[in-house]
């Protein structure tokens, strides 16, 4: 077995949505993720930092799956308040999830119009 090989960078994440125009508006206008292009029927692409995000209609009517997208932000409180002003309904205020030796991990969860789970994530340097 080749122990030198390992996957590390994510190039693209796909999320299945039920209403592409509504989802495109949410990710582009509400969340402010740079829109790249639409391709083939039923797909929209965005540039989320180093990762490309694809929104797509399901290939089959019964198909429904998703992952949680964690958006890294520098100031979670500021990002939380900006998105609240844009109408994003969070499940809770930013919470301390983990206290590490060098950084603390903060998260705040919300959903897109299809109920796909999204979160703000901030790793804050420890000050103590």
N, C-alpha and C positions, 0 to 999 in steps of 0.2 A: 504494500500500500504506500502511495506517495504521500508522505506527511508534510511536504512543503506546500502543497496546494491548499488553498482555503478561500472561500468566498468572503468578501468584506463590503464592497460598495454596492449599494442598491442603485440601479440605473433608472428604473421606472416602477411605479406602483399603479395598479389598476383598481378602480372601484366601480362596481355595478350600480347604476342609478335607474330610476324609473322614468324620470322626466329630464331629458338632457338639457333643454334650454333653462329650466329652473335651476338645475344643479350647476350649470355653467355660470349663470348669474351669481349664485351663492359663492362659489369658489373665486370667481373673478372680482365681483363687485363688493360682496360683503367681507370676504376674507382677504381680498387684495392680492391674491396669488397671480403672478403674471401669466396671462393667457398666451399660448403659442399659436395654435391652429386647430381647426376641425379637420378630420380625415374620415374617409369612407363614411357610409351612413352610420350615424350613431356614436361617434367618438369625438371627444374634445381633449386637448392636451395643454398642460400648464407646466411652468418651470418653478418648482418649489426648491430653491437653493440648488444643490447639485443633483437633485432627483427630479425626474420628469413624472408628472402625475397624469394618468389617463382616466377620464370618466367615460364609461361606455354603457350602452343599453345591453340588457341580457341577450345572449344568443337564443336562448329558449325561454319561454314564458315562465317556467317554474324555477329558473336559475336565479338565485339570490345569495350572494356571499360578499363578505367584506373583511377588511382588516382595520385595526385602529391606526390612524395616522397621528403621529406625535410631531407637532410643529415646534421646533427649537426656537425659542425667543430669548433675547437678552434680559428683558425686564418683564416678567410675567404679569405683574400688577398692571403695568401700562398697557400691555397687549390685551389683557382681560377687560380693562375699562374701555379701550377703543372698540373692541368687538361687541361689548354690551351696548354701547351707543349705536351700533349698527344693527341691533336687534337680535344678536346671538343669545340664545338661552343656555346658560351653563347649568350643569347639574350641581355645581358647588363652586365656591370661591377657590382661588389657588390654595393648594394644601401642600404642606411639607410631607413628602412621601418617604424620604430616606435621608438620614444624616450620615454622610461619608467622612472619611478622614480629611479630605481636601475640599469637597464640595457638598452642598445640600441639593437634593432633587425635589423640585416643585412641579405639580401637575394641576391642571384644571380641565375637566371634560365637558364636551358639548357634542351636538350632532348636526349633520347636514339635513337638508329637506327629506331625504330618504331614510333617516334614522341611523345612518352610518356613524359609528363612533369616531370622534376626533378629539384631540387634546392639545393643549399648550404645554410645553415642557421647558423648564429652565433649570440649568445647573448653576448654582450660585456658589462662588468661592466662600469658604468658611472664614469668619472674621474673629473667631474666638481661639 
